[in-house]
Amino acid sequence: MRGSRRAETVGGPAEWEVMKRPQPRTFPVTVSHLPLVRCEICGQTIAHRQGKAGEVLTEHYSRSHPEVLRTETADG
């Protein structure tokens, strides 16, 4: 048998199998109680922690709509 070892016991030879490591368990996480904001340009809904809507929207705009941020800072 592949991956096994023989060991001598009082009653005779015994088969030993090498134990495999258990796979780490992952559990699905559902986020259901975070406040939401919506992007005015693409309409994407974005979840944020309480009081962090501005940071989350700025990050979204910098990744998805960088041209809007450049235009507003150049005009202002």
PyMOL Python script that loads the backbone (N, CA, C, O; Angstrom):
from pymol import cmd

cmd.read_pdbstr("""\
ATOM      1  N   MET A   1       0.844  -1.177   0.000  1.00  0.00           N
ATOM      2  CA  MET A   1       0.000   0.000   0.000  1.00  0.00           C
ATOM      3  C   MET A   1       0.886   1.235   0.000  1.00  0.00           C
ATOM      4  O   MET A   1       1.810   1.325   0.809  1.00  0.00           O
ATOM      5  N   ARG A   2       0.632   2.169  -0.868  1.00  0.00           N
ATOM      6  CA  ARG A   2       1.459   3.357  -0.995  1.00  0.00           C
ATOM      7  C   ARG A   2       1.234   4.292   0.193  1.00  0.00           C
ATOM      8  O   ARG A   2       0.097   4.494   0.620  1.00  0.00           O
ATOM      9  N   GLY A   3       2.300   4.852   0.717  1.00  0.00           N
ATOM     10  CA  GLY A   3       2.194   5.779   1.835  1.00  0.00           C
ATOM     11  C   GLY A   3       1.979   5.097   3.172  1.00  0.00           C
ATOM     12  O   GLY A   3       1.639   5.765   4.149  1.00  0.00           O
ATOM     13  N   SER A   4       2.166   3.801   3.244  1.00  0.00           N
ATOM     14  CA  SER A   4       1.970   3.108   4.519  1.00  0.00           C
ATOM     15  C   SER A   4       3.304   2.583   5.023  1.00  0.00           C
ATOM     16  O   SER A   4       4.276   2.486   4.273  1.00  0.00           O
ATOM     17  N   ARG A   5       3.331   2.252   6.286  1.00  0.00           N
ATOM     18  CA  ARG A   5       4.532   1.705   6.904  1.00  0.00           C
ATOM     19  C   ARG A   5       4.168   0.412   7.603  1.00  0.00           C
ATOM     20  O   ARG A   5       3.031   0.242   8.045  1.00  0.00           O
ATOM     21  N   ARG A   6       5.114  -0.496   7.708  1.00  0.00           N
ATOM     22  CA  ARG A   6       4.900  -1.744   8.452  1.00  0.00           C
ATOM     23  C   ARG A   6       5.522  -1.591   9.827  1.00  0.00           C
ATOM     24  O   ARG A   6       6.620  -1.054   9.974  1.00  0.00           O
ATOM     25  N   ALA A   7       4.816  -2.064  10.816  1.00  0.00           N
ATOM     26  CA  ALA A   7       5.337  -2.067  12.176  1.00  0.00           C
ATOM     27  C   ALA A   7       5.101  -3.445  12.777  1.00  0.00           C
ATOM     28  O   ALA A   7       4.059  -4.061  12.549  1.00  0.00           O
ATOM     29  N   GLU A   8       6.046  -3.910  13.525  1.00  0.00           N
ATOM     30  CA  GLU A   8       5.898  -5.210  14.173  1.00  0.00           C
ATOM     31  C   GLU A   8       5.168  -5.027  15.500  1.00  0.00           C
ATOM     32  O   GLU A   8       5.520  -4.167  16.308  1.00  0.00           O
ATOM     33  N   THR A   9       4.161  -5.838  15.704  1.00  0.00           N
ATOM     34  CA  THR A   9       3.437  -5.824  16.967  1.00  0.00           C
ATOM     35  C   THR A   9       3.520  -7.211  17.582  1.00  0.00           C
ATOM     36  O   THR A   9       4.056  -8.131  16.964  1.00  0.00           O
ATOM     37  N   VAL A  10       3.001  -7.370  18.781  1.00  0.00           N
ATOM     38  CA  VAL A  10       3.037  -8.666  19.460  1.00  0.00           C
ATOM     39  C   VAL A  10       2.290  -9.703  18.646  1.00  0.00           C
ATOM     40  O   VAL A  10       2.727 -10.852  18.580  1.00  0.00           O
ATOM     41  N   GLY A  11       1.171  -9.337  18.020  1.00  0.00           N
ATOM     42  CA  GLY A  11       0.373 -10.280  17.259  1.00  0.00           C
ATOM     43  C   GLY A  11       0.884 -10.489  15.844  1.00  0.00           C
ATOM     44  O   GLY A  11       0.347 -11.344  15.140  1.00  0.00           O
ATOM     45  N   GLY A  12       1.879  -9.763  15.396  1.00  0.00           N
ATOM     46  CA  GLY A  12       2.388  -9.881  14.046  1.00  0.00           C
ATOM     47  C   GLY A  12       2.485  -8.515  13.376  1.00  0.00           C
ATOM     48  O   GLY A  12       2.334  -7.490  14.042  1.00  0.00           O
ATOM     49  N   PRO A  13       2.734  -8.487  12.068  1.00  0.00           N
ATOM     50  CA  PRO A  13       2.882  -7.203  11.377  1.00  0.00           C
ATOM     51  C   PRO A  13       1.550  -6.439  11.331  1.00  0.00           C
ATOM     52  O   PRO A  13       0.479  -7.042  11.246  1.00  0.00           O
ATOM     53  N   ALA A  14       1.634  -5.132  11.387  1.00  0.00           N
ATOM     54  CA  ALA A  14       0.449  -4.268  11.324  1.00  0.00           C
ATOM     55  C   ALA A  14       0.663  -3.210  10.249  1.00  0.00           C
ATOM     56  O   ALA A  14       1.798  -2.804  10.000  1.00  0.00           O
ATOM     57  N   GLU A  15      -0.400  -2.764   9.618  1.00  0.00           N
ATOM     58  CA  GLU A  15      -0.336  -1.698   8.606  1.00  0.00           C
ATOM     59  C   GLU A  15      -0.592  -0.352   9.274  1.00  0.00           C
ATOM     60  O   GLU A  15      -1.558  -0.189  10.019  1.00  0.00           O
ATOM     61  N   TRP A  16       0.264   0.585   9.005  1.00  0.00           N
ATOM     62  CA  TRP A  16       0.088   1.940   9.507  1.00  0.00           C
ATOM     63  C   TRP A  16      -0.002   2.871   8.320  1.00  0.00           C
ATOM     64  O   TRP A  16       0.813   2.784   7.401  1.00  0.00           O
ATOM     65  N   GLU A  17      -0.969   3.751   8.324  1.00  0.00           N
ATOM     66  CA  GLU A  17      -1.068   4.731   7.249  1.00  0.00           C
ATOM     67  C   GLU A  17      -0.631   6.084   7.768  1.00  0.00           C
ATOM     68  O   GLU A  17      -0.919   6.464   8.903  1.00  0.00           O
ATOM     69  N   VAL A  18       0.069   6.799   6.911  1.00  0.00           N
ATOM     70  CA  VAL A  18       0.502   8.140   7.267  1.00  0.00           C
ATOM     71  C   VAL A  18      -0.728   9.041   7.272  1.00  0.00           C
ATOM     72  O   VAL A  18      -1.500   9.060   6.313  1.00  0.00           O
ATOM     73  N   MET A  19      -0.902   9.784   8.356  1.00  0.00           N
ATOM     74  CA  MET A  19      -2.071  10.659   8.458  1.00  0.00           C
ATOM     75  C   MET A  19      -1.857  11.908   7.624  1.00  0.00           C
ATOM     76  O   MET A  19      -0.760  12.467   7.595  1.00  0.00           O
ATOM     77  N   LYS A  20      -2.891  12.333   6.960  1.00  0.00           N
ATOM     78  CA  LYS A  20      -2.833  13.562   6.178  1.00  0.00           C
ATOM     79  C   LYS A  20      -3.222  14.731   7.070  1.00  0.00           C
ATOM     80  O   LYS A  20      -3.964  14.576   8.039  1.00  0.00           O
ATOM     81  N   ARG A  21      -2.708  15.894   6.725  1.00  0.00           N
ATOM     82  CA  ARG A  21      -3.079  17.092   7.466  1.00  0.00           C
ATOM     83  C   ARG A  21      -4.519  17.463   7.125  1.00  0.00           C
ATOM     84  O   ARG A  21      -4.903  17.407   5.956  1.00  0.00           O
ATOM     85  N   PRO A  22      -5.306  17.831   8.095  1.00  0.00           N
ATOM     86  CA  PRO A  22      -6.680  18.249   7.803  1.00  0.00           C
ATOM     87  C   PRO A  22      -6.677  19.585   7.052  1.00  0.00           C
ATOM     88  O   PRO A  22      -5.854  20.461   7.321  1.00  0.00           O
ATOM     89  N   GLN A  23      -7.588  19.720   6.131  1.00  0.00           N
ATOM     90  CA  GLN A  23      -7.709  20.966   5.389  1.00  0.00           C
ATOM     91  C   GLN A  23      -8.288  22.041   6.303  1.00  0.00           C
ATOM     92  O   GLN A  23      -9.181  21.752   7.099  1.00  0.00           O
ATOM     93  N   PRO A  24      -7.794  23.279   6.202  1.00  0.00           N
ATOM     94  CA  PRO A  24      -8.366  24.334   7.035  1.00  0.00           C
ATOM     95  C   PRO A  24      -9.818  24.582   6.623  1.00  0.00           C
ATOM     96  O   PRO A  24     -10.152  24.585   5.438  1.00  0.00           O
ATOM     97  N   ARG A  25     -10.647  24.782   7.601  1.00  0.00           N
ATOM     98  CA  ARG A  25     -12.062  25.004   7.315  1.00  0.00           C
ATOM     99  C   ARG A  25     -12.308  26.479   7.060  1.00  0.00           C
ATOM    100  O   ARG A  25     -11.818  27.338   7.792  1.00  0.00           O
ATOM    101  N   THR A  26     -13.053  26.758   6.040  1.00  0.00           N
ATOM    102  CA  THR A  26     -13.462  28.129   5.772  1.00  0.00           C
ATOM    103  C   THR A  26     -14.975  28.186   5.819  1.00  0.00           C
ATOM    104  O   THR A  26     -15.656  27.281   5.336  1.00  0.00           O
ATOM    105  N   PHE A  27     -15.487  29.231   6.390  1.00  0.00           N
ATOM    106  CA  PHE A  27     -16.915  29.388   6.525  1.00  0.00           C
ATOM    107  C   PHE A  27     -17.341  30.642   5.771  1.00  0.00           C
ATOM    108  O   PHE A  27     -16.671  31.672   5.850  1.00  0.00           O
ATOM    109  N   PRO A  28     -18.448  30.561   5.045  1.00  0.00           N
ATOM    110  CA  PRO A  28     -18.911  31.757   4.333  1.00  0.00           C
ATOM    111  C   PRO A  28     -19.348  32.836   5.327  1.00  0.00           C
ATOM    112  O   PRO A  28     -19.952  32.542   6.359  1.00  0.00           O
ATOM    113  N   VAL A  29     -19.038  34.062   5.000  1.00  0.00           N
ATOM    114  CA  VAL A  29     -19.397  35.182   5.857  1.00  0.00           C
ATOM    115  C   VAL A  29     -20.373  36.059   5.097  1.00  0.00           C
ATOM    116  O   VAL A  29     -20.111  36.448   3.959  1.00  0.00           O
ATOM    117  N   THR A  30     -21.485  36.365   5.714  1.00  0.00           N
ATOM    118  CA  THR A  30     -22.474  37.227   5.099  1.00  0.00           C
ATOM    119  C   THR A  30     -22.485  38.554   5.846  1.00  0.00           C
ATOM    120  O   THR A  30     -22.691  38.594   7.059  1.00  0.00           O
ATOM    121  N   VAL A  31     -22.263  39.631   5.115  1.00  0.00           N
ATOM    122  CA  VAL A  31     -22.305  40.966   5.708  1.00  0.00           C
ATOM    123  C   VAL A  31     -23.682  41.533   5.412  1.00  0.00           C
ATOM    124  O   VAL A  31     -24.041  41.748   4.254  1.00  0.00           O
ATOM    125  N   SER A  32     -24.443  41.772   6.458  1.00  0.00           N
ATOM    126  CA  SER A  32     -25.806  42.220   6.217  1.00  0.00           C
ATOM    127  C   SER A  32     -26.180  43.498   6.963  1.00  0.00           C
ATOM    128  O   SER A  32     -27.291  44.003   6.799  1.00  0.00           O
ATOM    129  N   HIS A  33     -25.279  44.022   7.770  1.00  0.00           N
ATOM    130  CA  HIS A  33     -25.655  45.176   8.579  1.00  0.00           C
ATOM    131  C   HIS A  33     -24.760  46.391   8.364  1.00  0.00           C
ATOM    132  O   HIS A  33     -24.664  47.242   9.248  1.00  0.00           O
ATOM    133  N   LEU A  34     -24.111  46.489   7.222  1.00  0.00           N
ATOM    134  CA  LEU A  34     -23.295  47.663   6.943  1.00  0.00           C
ATOM    135  C   LEU A  34     -24.121  48.671   6.147  1.00  0.00           C
ATOM    136  O   LEU A  34     -24.943  48.280   5.318  1.00  0.00           O
ATOM    137  N   PRO A  35     -23.909  49.963   6.393  1.00  0.00           N
ATOM    138  CA  PRO A  35     -24.606  50.972   5.601  1.00  0.00           C
ATOM    139  C   PRO A  35     -24.091  50.954   4.160  1.00  0.00           C
ATOM    140  O   PRO A  35     -22.958  50.547   3.901  1.00  0.00           O
ATOM    141  N   LEU A  36     -24.924  51.394   3.242  1.00  0.00           N
ATOM    142  CA  LEU A  36     -24.587  51.379   1.821  1.00  0.00           C
ATOM    143  C   LEU A  36     -24.635  52.780   1.243  1.00  0.00           C
ATOM    144  O   LEU A  36     -25.434  53.616   1.666  1.00  0.00           O
ATOM    145  N   VAL A  37     -23.769  53.027   0.270  1.00  0.00           N
ATOM    146  CA  VAL A  37     -23.821  54.248  -0.536  1.00  0.00           C
ATOM    147  C   VAL A  37     -23.796  53.821  -1.996  1.00  0.00           C
ATOM    148  O   VAL A  37     -23.332  52.728  -2.320  1.00  0.00           O
ATOM    149  N   ARG A  38     -24.288  54.673  -2.865  1.00  0.00           N
ATOM    150  CA  ARG A  38     -24.328  54.341  -4.280  1.00  0.00           C
ATOM    151  C   ARG A  38     -23.498  55.364  -5.060  1.00  0.00           C
ATOM    152  O   ARG A  38     -23.592  56.570  -4.832  1.00  0.00           O
ATOM    153  N   CYS A  39     -22.694  54.854  -5.974  1.00  0.00           N
ATOM    154  CA  CYS A  39     -21.895  55.716  -6.846  1.00  0.00           C
ATOM    155  C   CYS A  39     -22.835  56.448  -7.790  1.00  0.00           C
ATOM    156  O   CYS A  39     -23.684  55.825  -8.428  1.00  0.00           O
ATOM    157  N   GLU A  40     -22.689  57.772  -7.883  1.00  0.00           N
ATOM    158  CA  GLU A  40     -23.563  58.560  -8.746  1.00  0.00           C
ATOM    159  C   GLU A  40     -23.244  58.364 -10.221  1.00  0.00           C
ATOM    160  O   GLU A  40     -24.085  58.663 -11.068  1.00  0.00           O
ATOM    161  N   ILE A  41     -22.064  57.875 -10.551  1.00  0.00           N
ATOM    162  CA  ILE A  41     -21.679  57.711 -11.955  1.00  0.00           C
ATOM    163  C   ILE A  41     -22.094  56.351 -12.495  1.00  0.00           C
ATOM    164  O   ILE A  41     -22.785  56.272 -13.511  1.00  0.00           O
ATOM    165  N   CYS A  42     -21.674  55.268 -11.820  1.00  0.00           N
ATOM    166  CA  CYS A  42     -21.954  53.929 -12.351  1.00  0.00           C
ATOM    167  C   CYS A  42     -23.095  53.222 -11.624  1.00  0.00           C
ATOM    168  O   CYS A  42     -23.553  52.173 -12.077  1.00  0.00           O
ATOM    169  N   GLY A  43     -23.559  53.777 -10.507  1.00  0.00           N
ATOM    170  CA  GLY A  43     -24.666  53.182  -9.787  1.00  0.00           C
ATOM    171  C   GLY A  43     -24.294  51.992  -8.926  1.00  0.00           C
ATOM    172  O   GLY A  43     -25.178  51.339  -8.373  1.00  0.00           O
ATOM    173  N   GLN A  44     -23.013  51.693  -8.796  1.00  0.00           N
ATOM    174  CA  GLN A  44     -22.588  50.555  -7.984  1.00  0.00           C
ATOM    175  C   GLN A  44     -22.863  50.839  -6.512  1.00  0.00           C
ATOM    176  O   GLN A  44     -22.607  51.938  -6.021  1.00  0.00           O
ATOM    177  N   THR A  45     -23.388  49.833  -5.817  1.00  0.00           N
ATOM    178  CA  THR A  45     -23.643  49.943  -4.388  1.00  0.00           C
ATOM    179  C   THR A  45     -22.386  49.525  -3.637  1.00  0.00           C
ATOM    180  O   THR A  45     -21.795  48.486  -3.935  1.00  0.00           O
ATOM    181  N   ILE A  46     -21.979  50.337  -2.662  1.00  0.00           N
ATOM    182  CA  ILE A  46     -20.743  50.101  -1.929  1.00  0.00           C
ATOM    183  C   ILE A  46     -21.049  50.101  -0.436  1.00  0.00           C
ATOM    184  O   ILE A  46     -21.640  51.048   0.082  1.00  0.00           O
ATOM    185  N   ALA A  47     -20.647  49.038   0.251  1.00  0.00           N
ATOM    186  CA  ALA A  47     -20.819  48.949   1.700  1.00  0.00           C
ATOM    187  C   ALA A  47     -19.667  49.657   2.386  1.00  0.00           C
ATOM    188  O   ALA A  47     -18.545  49.665   1.880  1.00  0.00           O
ATOM    189  N   HIS A  48     -19.944  50.256   3.545  1.00  0.00           N
ATOM    190  CA  HIS A  48     -18.901  50.948   4.292  1.00  0.00           C
ATOM    191  C   HIS A  48     -19.176  50.834   5.777  1.00  0.00           C
ATOM    192  O   HIS A  48     -20.301  50.566   6.198  1.00  0.00           O
ATOM    193  N   ARG A  49     -18.133  51.040   6.563  1.00  0.00           N
ATOM    194  CA  ARG A  49     -18.307  51.076   8.014  1.00  0.00           C
ATOM    195  C   ARG A  49     -18.897  52.435   8.397  1.00  0.00           C
ATOM    196  O   ARG A  49     -18.750  53.413   7.665  1.00  0.00           O
ATOM    197  N   GLN A  50     -19.555  52.482   9.531  1.00  0.00           N
ATOM    198  CA  GLN A  50     -20.190  53.708   9.986  1.00  0.00           C
ATOM    199  C   GLN A  50     -19.183  54.855  10.012  1.00  0.00           C
ATOM    200  O   GLN A  50     -18.121  54.733  10.621  1.00  0.00           O
ATOM    201  N   GLY A  51     -19.505  55.952   9.364  1.00  0.00           N
ATOM    202  CA  GLY A  51     -18.645  57.130   9.342  1.00  0.00           C
ATOM    203  C   GLY A  51     -17.529  57.083   8.313  1.00  0.00           C
ATOM    204  O   GLY A  51     -16.705  57.997   8.281  1.00  0.00           O
ATOM    205  N   LYS A  52     -17.466  56.062   7.475  1.00  0.00           N
ATOM    206  CA  LYS A  52     -16.370  55.913   6.509  1.00  0.00           C
ATOM    207  C   LYS A  52     -16.866  56.016   5.063  1.00  0.00           C
ATOM    208  O   LYS A  52     -16.146  55.609   4.151  1.00  0.00           O
ATOM    209  N   ALA A  53     -18.046  56.537   4.829  1.00  0.00           N
ATOM    210  CA  ALA A  53     -18.597  56.596   3.474  1.00  0.00           C
ATOM    211  C   ALA A  53     -17.708  57.425   2.550  1.00  0.00           C
ATOM    212  O   ALA A  53     -17.485  57.037   1.403  1.00  0.00           O
ATOM    213  N   GLY A  54     -17.208  58.534   3.020  1.00  0.00           N
ATOM    214  CA  GLY A  54     -16.355  59.391   2.194  1.00  0.00           C
ATOM    215  C   GLY A  54     -15.084  58.695   1.747  1.00  0.00           C
ATOM    216  O   GLY A  54     -14.685  58.801   0.587  1.00  0.00           O
ATOM    217  N   GLU A  55     -14.452  57.985   2.665  1.00  0.00           N
ATOM    218  CA  GLU A  55     -13.221  57.263   2.328  1.00  0.00           C
ATOM    219  C   GLU A  55     -13.480  56.175   1.292  1.00  0.00           C
ATOM    220  O   GLU A  55     -12.713  56.006   0.344  1.00  0.00           O
ATOM    221  N   VAL A  56     -14.575  55.438   1.488  1.00  0.00           N
ATOM    222  CA  VAL A  56     -14.895  54.335   0.585  1.00  0.00           C
ATOM    223  C   VAL A  56     -15.243  54.871  -0.801  1.00  0.00           C
ATOM    224  O   VAL A  56     -14.815  54.308  -1.808  1.00  0.00           O
ATOM    225  N   LEU A  57     -16.018  55.957  -0.857  1.00  0.00           N
ATOM    226  CA  LEU A  57     -16.368  56.531  -2.161  1.00  0.00           C
ATOM    227  C   LEU A  57     -15.147  57.115  -2.859  1.00  0.00           C
ATOM    228  O   LEU A  57     -15.004  56.969  -4.073  1.00  0.00           O
ATOM    229  N   THR A  58     -14.270  57.773  -2.115  1.00  0.00           N
ATOM    230  CA  THR A  58     -13.050  58.312  -2.723  1.00  0.00           C
ATOM    231  C   THR A  58     -12.200  57.196  -3.306  1.00  0.00           C
ATOM    232  O   THR A  58     -11.668  57.328  -4.408  1.00  0.00           O
ATOM    233  N   GLU A  59     -12.069  56.098  -2.572  1.00  0.00           N
ATOM    234  CA  GLU A  59     -11.307  54.950  -3.081  1.00  0.00           C
ATOM    235  C   GLU A  59     -11.960  54.379  -4.342  1.00  0.00           C
ATOM    236  O   GLU A  59     -11.270  54.045  -5.305  1.00  0.00           O
ATOM    237  N   HIS A  60     -13.286  54.268  -4.334  1.00  0.00           N
ATOM    238  CA  HIS A  60     -13.998  53.763  -5.517  1.00  0.00           C
ATOM    239  C   HIS A  60     -13.779  54.683  -6.714  1.00  0.00           C
ATOM    240  O   HIS A  60     -13.477  54.216  -7.812  1.00  0.00           O
ATOM    241  N   TYR A  61     -13.931  55.997  -6.503  1.00  0.00           N
ATOM    242  CA  TYR A  61     -13.745  56.946  -7.608  1.00  0.00           C
ATOM    243  C   TYR A  61     -12.314  56.921  -8.126  1.00  0.00           C
ATOM    244  O   TYR A  61     -12.097  57.030  -9.332  1.00  0.00           O
ATOM    245  N   SER A  62     -11.330  56.778  -7.235  1.00  0.00           N
ATOM    246  CA  SER A  62      -9.937  56.766  -7.698  1.00  0.00           C
ATOM    247  C   SER A  62      -9.623  55.519  -8.517  1.00  0.00           C
ATOM    248  O   SER A  62      -8.786  55.565  -9.420  1.00  0.00           O
ATOM    249  N   ARG A  63     -10.300  54.380  -8.204  1.00  0.00           N
ATOM    250  CA  ARG A  63     -10.068  53.165  -8.982  1.00  0.00           C
ATOM    251  C   ARG A  63     -10.930  53.108 -10.235  1.00  0.00           C
ATOM    252  O   ARG A  63     -10.442  52.743 -11.304  1.00  0.00           O
ATOM    253  N   SER A  64     -12.202  53.464 -10.117  1.00  0.00           N
ATOM    254  CA  SER A  64     -13.133  53.259 -11.228  1.00  0.00           C
ATOM    255  C   SER A  64     -13.344  54.490 -12.094  1.00  0.00           C
ATOM    256  O   SER A  64     -13.648  54.360 -13.280  1.00  0.00           O
ATOM    257  N   HIS A  65     -13.190  55.682 -11.530  1.00  0.00           N
ATOM    258  CA  HIS A  65     -13.470  56.914 -12.275  1.00  0.00           C
ATOM    259  C   HIS A  65     -12.397  57.976 -12.001  1.00  0.00           C
ATOM    260  O   HIS A  65     -12.730  59.068 -11.542  1.00  0.00           O
ATOM    261  N   PRO A  66     -11.123  57.682 -12.270  1.00  0.00           N
ATOM    262  CA  PRO A  66     -10.061  58.647 -11.939  1.00  0.00           C
ATOM    263  C   PRO A  66     -10.180  59.957 -12.707  1.00  0.00           C
ATOM    264  O   PRO A  66      -9.735  61.000 -12.229  1.00  0.00           O
ATOM    265  N   GLU A  67     -10.781  59.909 -13.897  1.00  0.00           N
ATOM    266  CA  GLU A  67     -10.918  61.136 -14.690  1.00  0.00           C
ATOM    267  C   GLU A  67     -11.803  62.158 -13.987  1.00  0.00           C
ATOM    268  O   GLU A  67     -11.588  63.359 -14.154  1.00  0.00           O
ATOM    269  N   VAL A  68     -12.771  61.733 -13.223  1.00  0.00           N
ATOM    270  CA  VAL A  68     -13.662  62.644 -12.507  1.00  0.00           C
ATOM    271  C   VAL A  68     -12.896  63.369 -11.407  1.00  0.00           C
ATOM    272  O   VAL A  68     -13.079  64.572 -11.217  1.00  0.00           O
ATOM    273  N   LEU A  69     -12.050  62.660 -10.689  1.00  0.00           N
ATOM    274  CA  LEU A  69     -11.273  63.288  -9.629  1.00  0.00           C
ATOM    275  C   LEU A  69     -10.290  64.300 -10.199  1.00  0.00           C
ATOM    276  O   LEU A  69     -10.105  65.367  -9.612  1.00  0.00           O
ATOM    277  N   ARG A  70      -9.660  63.996 -11.320  1.00  0.00           N
ATOM    278  CA  ARG A  70      -8.716  64.933 -11.940  1.00  0.00           C
ATOM    279  C   ARG A  70      -9.445  66.193 -12.403  1.00  0.00           C
ATOM    280  O   ARG A  70      -8.917  67.294 -12.243  1.00  0.00           O
ATOM    281  N   THR A  71     -10.636  66.061 -12.968  1.00  0.00           N
ATOM    282  CA  THR A  71     -11.391  67.188 -13.472  1.00  0.00           C
ATOM    283  C   THR A  71     -11.824  68.102 -12.332  1.00  0.00           C
ATOM    284  O   THR A  71     -11.711  69.322 -12.451  1.00  0.00           O
ATOM    285  N   GLU A  72     -12.319  67.536 -11.227  1.00  0.00           N
ATOM    286  CA  GLU A  72     -12.801  68.337 -10.116  1.00  0.00           C
ATOM    287  C   GLU A  72     -11.658  69.084  -9.422  1.00  0.00           C
ATOM    288  O   GLU A  72     -11.839  70.232  -9.016  1.00  0.00           O
ATOM    289  N   THR A  73     -10.495  68.460  -9.281  1.00  0.00           N
ATOM    290  CA  THR A  73      -9.396  69.134  -8.615  1.00  0.00           C
ATOM    291  C   THR A  73      -8.794  70.219  -9.514  1.00  0.00           C
ATOM    292  O   THR A  73      -8.282  71.216  -9.004  1.00  0.00           O
ATOM    293  N   ALA A  74      -8.843  70.050 -10.822  1.00  0.00           N
ATOM    294  CA  ALA A  74      -8.310  71.049 -11.731  1.00  0.00           C
ATOM    295  C   ALA A  74      -9.219  72.271 -11.792  1.00  0.00           C
ATOM    296  O   ALA A  74      -8.733  73.390 -11.952  1.00  0.00           O
ATOM    297  N   ASP A  75     -10.546  72.074 -11.665  1.00  0.00           N
ATOM    298  CA  ASP A  75     -11.492  73.183 -11.728  1.00  0.00           C
ATOM    299  C   ASP A  75     -11.530  73.968 -10.416  1.00  0.00           C
ATOM    300  O   ASP A  75     -11.747  75.179 -10.413  1.00  0.00           O
ATOM    301  N   GLY A  76     -11.316  73.264  -9.305  1.00  0.00           N
ATOM    302  CA  GLY A  76     -11.502  73.872  -7.977  1.00  0.00           C
ATOM    303  C   GLY A  76     -10.353  74.642  -7.543  1.00  0.00           C
ATOM    304  O   GLY A  76     -10.367  75.209  -6.450  1.00  0.00           O
TER     305      GLY A  76
END
""", "prot")
cmd.dss("prot")
cmd.show_as("cartoon", "prot")
cmd.util.cbc("prot")
cmd.orient("prot")
